[in-house]
Amino acid sequence: MSSSTWAAEASLRRSYNPFRLLARWLGNVPIADPVDRRNAPMTQVLLLIFCIGTPLLSIPRWVMLMHGVMPIDYLIEGITLVSTLVPLTSLVLLRRGRFKLAIGLFLAMSLALMGLSYGLTGLDEELHVQVTHVFPIVLGGLLLNRRALWLILLALLGILGLGAAVDIMHDASGSHGPHIVTFLRSGIGFAVVAVILDRAVSALRETLSLANRRGEELQHMRHALEQEIIEKERSQSMLVQSQKIEAVGRVSSGLAHDFNNILGVIMGYASRPDAIDKHKVAVDSLDGIKLAAQRGALAVRRILSLGRIEQNASEVFNIHAAIEDMLPLIQQIFGKRIELRAQISEQALLVRLNRVEFELALLNIATNARDAMPDGGVFSLKTDARDGQVVLTLADNGTGMAAETLDRLFEPFYTTKPNYLGSGIGLAVVKRFVDEAAGHIEVTSEPGHGTTLNLVLPLANEAQQLVAPASVLGLNLLLVEDDETLRTLLADALRSAGAHVLAAGNRQDAIRLAQRAETLDLLISDFHLPDGTGGDVLEQVGKLHPKMRFLLISTNETLKTTFSAAHPAIQVLAKPFAPLKLVATVASMAGIKPT
């Protein structure tokens, strides 16, 4: 048998599957309301059960009637006939799209039969099957509406009252109390079911209605937005898409390459077996891990800073000290095949720059120099002061650059390296940093003769002074950070510096701690929290402690502009950072001088 013949026969078998045919028949009803249309198949099954089940259950009785075993009871036979014809009529109405009328007729029959039964036997005789009498309430509440639900409840209470009256009339002792208690107990039970069902169904229908309206609105909005985008960007969509793909590919490959190296360094230092027994080896390993982490943080900043407008975080610092701090990290980038020569004077040269961006510039230039010396070489670094400026000279004896490459050196995403080595954004970041610092870059390079970059930066004027190391001794702080490990690390650093720290992992815990605290000098909060944002914490805790200052922790430093108008005391500290950086920032905000 060929595969096509087998597939055709399988399709034929599926098309004649009785269950599939029944499901298709049940779902094919002309009902407009989506909720009623969804309930129609199961309702039809219920009506079919009554139409077929009632005559089937009557067969044994009819057999006995035919053999004269028992006399005919016209009341029972009438009830059987009604219990068959009314569901059948309801089914026909439902198949014609009269859903509400079909359910109403079926429920009216059920209540009438229940009233007849209670009127004949009384309330006490019906208690053992009373749980089934909740059925009309459930069916009316789910399939009809609130009005029908409460009307059915009233009808049931009337039927219960009828049954209780019958019991009282047939009670020879004349005691009415037990029958009234039974009536009240049954009525309250039915009422509780009705209230619960009413609340649940109302909430469900409201939610469904709201979701449907919202879905329609979103559908219209999406369609309008799609049309707008198509009209506005049709002429250049292919060009923009190709540029995005190229940029993402370059950035991701370069970043993946950098982080693979960083993770390799960290894993290598962390798994050194001799670090357990040798103190110096352990200290060296920790230093190596710290440098690798700094390198990873700078790599992330290199990506974020390219297209982000950050707040100016300039500070006055000694450029020689900053370079000295970066030399171990630069040497780690070079490895053993490149010699690092640094001529750093002991004389302090003060500059007012964004220190993080300055360190990032050094890292980017060093990385490019390394890639330009694949077989090893020499990288030299020296500084010189002239005419109120500091000239930082960085030179390598690598492959150099041709004129056409030199012309596009600072163009974002331009690179001559393989995709797995470069993203083309490093020197663009350097150029932006130098321009924002009111400086300029001088570049000389020739193929085969290496490259020299002179970063010319302004010195700090006499009015600008270095800020002395600060202390947070005695400050009352509230720290909110959802990452438990980072929260513990930062809290320990602040406590070691002399601060009193309350630590919370989410917005609600922070508010509870703030309510119990007598005074808070400063609130430190991550912007992204599990149950809100740092802005939410600021708004609620600020009402409890109006004189408190606020430090927001986030990768997005532009958040300061969002809150600065309403809260002038707010500051933003960009992640990632060392705990000592947090301590210094907190002390600076509080205006505490060293003791």
N, C-alpha and C positions, 0 to 999 in steps of 0.2 A: 504494500500500500504506500503510495507516495505521500510526502509530507503535506502537500496541498489538499489531497483527499482526506487525510486524517484531520486536518484543521477544519475542513468544511463539515465533517461529521460531528466533530466536537462542538462546533458552533451550533449545529442543528440540535444536538442533545441539550445544550444550554437553553436554546430558544423554547424547547418543549418541557423544560423543568417545571413541574406543577407549582412548586413554591415560588419560582420567579414569576410565573404567570399570575398567581394569586396576589403577590406583592404589587405587581404592575396594575392589576385590576383595582386593588384597594386604594392605590395612590392616585388613580385617574378619576378624580372627582372635581366638578366645577365650582370650587370654593375660592373666593377672592382673598379672604383674610389669611395671612401666612401662618398665624398660630392655629387657627381652626383647621387649615389644610394639613398642618403637621400632626394634629391630633386625630384627623379623620380615619386613617387606617386602623389604629387600635380601637377606636370607637366602633367601627364596622365589625371588627372581630368580636367585640363584646355583644353586639346585637345579634350576630350570627349564632353565638353560643346560646343565647336565650331562645332564638327561633328554633334551633334544632334540639337543644338540651331539654327544653320543657316537654315536648312530645315524647322524646326517648325515655325520660324518667316516668312518664305516664303509662308506658307499655305494660309493665307488670299489673297495674291496676285494671287496665282494659282487658287483659287476659282473664283476670278473675271475674270481671263483670260478664264476659262472654260465657263463662262456665257456671254462672249463677252462684259463685262463692260468696259474693257480697252484693248488696243492693246498690243501685246507682244513686250517687249524690250529686244533684244538679248544681249545688253551689261550687263544689270542687271542680266539676267539669267546666263550669262557667269561668272559674278562675284560670283553669288551664288554657281555655280558648283565648281569654284576654291576654294571658302571659305569652301567647304565641303570636297573635295577630298584631298587638301593639308594637313589639320589637320589629316585626316584619314591616309594618307601616313606617316606623322610624327609619329603618334601613333604606326603604324606597325614597323617603324624603331626603335623606342624607345623600344618596346617590344622585339626586337632582339638585344638589347644592343648598338645600334648606337645613343647614347644620344646626342652628339654634332651635328651630322648630322641632327637629327630630329628637334632640336631647331633651327639650322641654316636655314633649309628649311621653317619652320613655320614663322620665322622672315622675311625671304626674301619675302614670300607671303604677309605678313602684310605691308612691306615697298612698295611693288609693288602696292598694292591696294591703299595705301595712296597717292602714286605718281599719280596714275590715277585719284583719286578724286580731288587732288589739281590742276591737269592739266585741268580738266573739269570745276571746279567751281571757282578756284582762292583761294588766301590766305584768303581774308576777309570773305568768306562764310564758311570757316573751323574754324574760331576762336572760335565759340561757342562749338565745340567738341574737341578743341585742347588739353585739359587736358588729353584726352584718348590717344593722340598720344605719350605721354611719355612712354606708355606701352612697346614698343620695347626696349627703353633704359634700363628700369628697368629689363626686362626679360633677355636681353643680358648681362647686368652687373652681375646679380645674377647667371645665369645658364651657361654662357660661360666663357669669359675671358676679360682682359683689351683691347686686340686688337679688339675683336668683338664689345666691347662697343664703342670705338672711331670710328670704321667703321660705326656703326649704326648712331652715331651722325653726321658724315659727310654726310651720305645718307639723314638724316632728314633735314640737312641744305640745301642740294641740292633740296629736295622736297619743302621746304619753298621758296627757290629762284624761283622755277618753278611757284609756286602759285603767288608770287609777280609779276613775269613777265606777267602772265595771267591777273592779275588785271590792270597792267600798259597798256597792249594792249587794254583792253576794257574800259579804262577810257577816256571818250570823252573830259574831261577838259584838258587833257595833263599834269596834275599835278602828278609828280612822288614822291615827298617828303613823303606824308602820307604812301604810300605803302612801301617805303624803311624803314621808322620808324617802321612800323608793322613787317617787316621782321627782323629787328635788335632786336626788343623787344622779338619776339618769339624765335629767334635763341639764344639770350643770356639766356633766360629762360631754354631752352633745355640744353645749355652748362653747366649752373650752376648745374642742376640736374645730369648731367653726371659726373662732377668733384666730387660732394659730394658722389655720388654712387661709383665712382672709388676709392676714399680714404677709404670709409667705407668697401667696399668689399675686398680691398687689405689688410687692417688691419685685417679683420676677417679671411681671408684665411691664412695670415702669422701666426696669433695667433694659428689657428687650426693646421697648419702644425707643428709649434714649439711644441704645446702641444702633438701632436701625436708622434713626435720624442722623446720628453722628456719622454712620457709615455712608449715608447718602451725601451728606455735606462733604465728607472727605473725598468721596468719589467725584463730586462736582469740582472741588478745589484741585484735585489731582489732574482732572481733565483740563481745567483752565490753565493750570501751571504748565502742563505738557505742551499745550498749544502755544503758550507764551514763549516757552523755551525754544520750541521749534521755529517760531517766527523770528525770534531775535538772534538765534545762533546758527541758523541753517547754513549760512555762507561760510562760517569758519569752524564748524564743529569738528571736522576731520583734522584740521591743523591743531586745534587746541588739544584734542584727544591724543594725537601723536606726541605733542610736547609733554603732556602729563605722563604718558607711558615712559618716555625717555627719562624724565626727571625722577620718577619713582624708581625706575630700574637702577639708575646711577646711585641715588641716595641709599636705597636698600642694600645694594651690593657692597658699597663702601662701608656702611654701618655694620653689616653682618661681618665683614672682614675684620673691622676694628674690634667688635665685641667677641668674636671667636678668639682673637689674640688675647684680649683682656681676661676672658674666662679661662683660657689656657694658663695664663700667668697665675691667676688666683688658685686654680686647682693644683697647679704645680707646687706653689708655696704651702698650701694647706695640707698637702699629702706628703711632705718631706718626713721620712721616718726618723731622721736624726734630730728633728726639732724637739722631740720629747725629752731627750736627755741633755741637750746642749743649749744653755741659756742664750748664747750669742746667736746660734742658728735660729732659735725661736724668735728672737728680737728682729733679726734680719728678715725672717719670713713675714712677720707682722708688718714691717715697713714695706716690704714688697707688695703685700696685699693692699695696704693703704694707698700706695702709689697707683696700683692698678685700678682701684676704686675711683681715685681722683681722675684718672684717665678716662674711665667710663662716664663719669659725670660731665667732663668737658666734651666728650663726644656727643652726648645728648644735647648739651647746650649749643654745640655747633649746628645741629639740625634745627633746634627750636629758634635760635636767634636769627636765622637767615630771613624768615618771612614774618617775624613778629616785631611789633613796635614795643619795646620795653621802656620802663621808667628809668630815668637816668640815676644809676646807683653809684655815682662817682665818689671817691674817697681819696684822701691824701695819704700817700705811702711812699716809702723809700724804694725806688725802682731796683736798686742793687739788691736789697733784701728779697724782693719779690723774685728776681732772677735766680738768686741763690736757692730759694725754696723750690724752684722749678727744675733745677739742674738734675736731681735724681730721676725725675719723671722723664725728662728728655733723654737722659742716658739709657733709661729702660727702653725707650722707643728705638734707639739706635742699636742697642745690643753691643756685641763685642767687635763687630766688623767696622764700626765707624768711631773715630776718635773725636771726642768733644773737647774743644779748647775754649776756655772762658777767661776773659780778661776783665775782671770785675774790681773796680776800685773800692776801697773801704770808705771813701767819702760818700756821705748820704746825698743822693739826688732825689729831691721830693717832686712828685708829680701828682696831679689830680686827675685820676682816671677811674674807669670801671675796672677794678682789679680782676674780676672774673674774666672780662673780655680781654684784658691784657694777657692773662695766662693762656687763654684760648688762642690768642694770636700766636704766641710763642709755640704752642703745641702744633698748630696748623703749619707754620713755617718749617718746624723741625720734621714733621711728617713728610712734607714735600721734599725736603732735602734728603731724607732717608731713601725715598723712592727714586731720587735722581742719582743715588750712589749704590746701585745693586751689587757692585763688587767691592764695596767698602770705600772709605775715604776719610776726609777731615771736615768737621763742621766747627766753625769758629764763631764766637760771640763776644762782642765788646761794646762798651758805651763811651760816649764822649759828650761833654757839655760845651755848648757854644751859643752865644747870643740869646740867652734865655730859653734855650731848647736843649733837649737831650737827644743825641743821635744813637740809636741802637742798631749796630751793624751785625747782620747775620749772613754768613757766607759759607758755601760748600764748593767742593772741587768736583762736582758731578758732571752729568752729561750736558748741562746747559740748555739753552733754548734758542730756537730760530726766531727771526723777527716777527713772522706771522703769529707764532705762539705767544711772543712777548706782548703783542698788541691786544690779545684776548685774555691776558693772564688773570685779570680780576673779573671776568665775565662769569656770572653764576652758571653752574652746571657744565662749564667748558672744561674739558680735561683731555689730555693725550694719553692717559693711563688706560690699561685694560679695565673692563667693567668691574672686575672683582677687587681692584685696588683703589679706585678713586671715584668720588661722587661729584667733583668739580665745584664744591661749595666752600672749601677751606679758605682759600685766598680771597674769595668774595667777602667772607666774614671779616677777615683781616682788614680789607679795604674799608669796609663800613665802619669798623671800630676806629680806625685812624682818622677817617673823615669826621666822625662825630666828636673826636677828641681835639679837633682843630689842628690836626697835623697833616703830614703827607708822606708818601712812600717814594723812594728813589730805587730803581731797579736797573742793574746792569747784568747782561748775560750773553754768552756766545756759545754756540755748539762746541762741545768738547772742552770748554774752559770754565765750567761752573757758573754759579749764580750768586749775586750779592744783592741783598735788600737792606736799605737804610730806612729805618722807621724814625721819622723826625717828629718828636712829640714835645709839647710845651711844658716847661717846668712850672711848678706851683709858685704863685707869687708870695710875697712876704706876709700878706694877711692870712694866708692859709697855713694852718698848723696841723701837726699830727695829733690825733686824738689819743690820749693816754689809755692804757688798758683799763677796763672798767670792771666793776663788781656788782653782783646782784644780791649782796648780803642783806637779809631781812625783808626782801620783797615777797609779797603774797601773790602767787601765780596760779592760774587755772590753765592746764594743758589739755587740749582735746585733739586726739589723734587715734584713728581707727586701727592702725597697724600696731598690734600689741608690742612687738619687738622694738619698733622705732619709738613708741611711746615710753617704754621702760628706759631706753637708752637716753632719750632727751630729758626725761624726768630726773634720772640719776645725775646727769651732767649739771642740771640746774640746782639740784640739792647739794651737790658737791661744791658748788660756787656760793652756797649760803642762802639760797632761796627756800621759801616754804611753798611746796608744790602740791596742788590737787590735780589728779590725772583722771581723765574720762575717755571712754572709747566711742561715745556717740553723743548726739545732741541732748537726749533726755537725761542721761547721767550727768552731763555738764550742767544742765539747769538745776538738777537736784543738789549738786555740790555747791553751786552758786547761791542757792537759797539758804543753805546751812552756813555758808562762810560769812563771818562778820565783816570782812573787808577784802577786796581784791584790787591789787594795783595794776595788774595786766592780764589780759586773756590771750592765750596763744592757741590758735585753732587751725587745723587743716581745713581747706575749703570743701573738699569732697568727703562727706560723711555718710554712713549707711542710712540714716534717717533724716537727712537734710543737708544743709550747707553751712559753711562758716558764717555766711551772712545771717542765717537764721539764728545761730548761736549768739552772734553780736547783738542782734535786735532784742532778743529775750533777756540775755544776761546783762546787757547794757542798761535795761530798765531797773534791774536790781542794784547795779553798781554804776551810777552815772559818771563818776569821775575816773573810771577805769580806762586804761589804754588798750589797744587791740593790735595784735600781730597776726596776720594771715599767712599761712604756709601754703604755697601752691607752686606749680610749675609755670603758672601764667602770672607774671608780674603786672600785667596791664589791669588786673583786678583792682588795683589801687584807685584807678580813675572811677571805678563803679561806685566806690564807697566814700571817696575823699570829700565829696560835697556835703554829705550828711554827717560824716565822722572824720573830722580833720586829724584826729589822733591815730588814725589807722596807718599801719605800715605793712609791707608785703616782703616776705623772705622767700626767695625762689629755691625750690628743691632741685637737686639734692644739695645738702650742706653738712658740714661737720658740726657736732654738738657744741664745740667751742664758739663757732660762728653764731649759733643761736644765743649763747650766753652773752656774747659781746653786743649783739643786736638788742637784746632785752635790756641790758644795762644802759645802752645808749638812749633807748626810748624813755627809760625811767629818769634819765638825767643824773645818774649816780656817779660820783667821782671816786677814784680809788682811795683807799684808806692806807 
